[in-house]
Amino acid sequence: SEIKTPWLGTMLNTAGYDFCILDMEHGAFSFSDISAMLTGFLGGNCTPIVRVPTIRRDVFLPLLDLGIGGIMVPNIETANDVKMCIDLMKYPPLGTRGLSFSRPHTGFTSPERECFLNDANIRNLLIIQIESPKAVENLDDILSVSGIDAIFVGCADLSLSLNIPNDPMNEPLRSILERILRKATEYGICGGANITRLNLIESLASCGLRIVTCTTDTKGFLDGITRPLKVFQQ
């Protein structure tokens, strides 16, 4: 959400991460920031995913043409929300994404069109966030839309909107989280959440938890610089 070095992807890849989320919803990243940072992800195993602030063509299209691995969309509440995302992300006939070659996403080449379009429609991931009571109520309608690769439960906003504690270890959030993950599994969709406790990750894996965000750039940085300082202060 804050660290903008072009070497971020290289460092995350060295650390062994499978993916990272560059946050344009709550974070401080601009299109120019993300463009400069993507070079650090080239050739590595860590996939850059961008969380967008809203569902709009002028947000989706520049990011996709930069060559990001996928888009995470917050606060999805209806099937129509999902359809709008797919329409913006996919080339015809699946959507209405505009075509522009010789951009970063093609390596500044002009590839064979049909192969490129088919591959791009498969490769670009769509991750939707479930964060409200309305989304939980419409869960079947949302998940029935073809084209969702993963759902991600936003426990903080979901618990806030339900006026319950943000504690996925215990009720009532635990049951809601399990229900969402199981429902996603029924539709063949990967489930994810921000979970940091290993025992909870292990128990939720049986419900369909496959994607876990375990820390942030700021927390990782502060933890890293605080630990040696405490040693000196003892």
Disulfide bonds with the S-S distance in Angstrom:
none
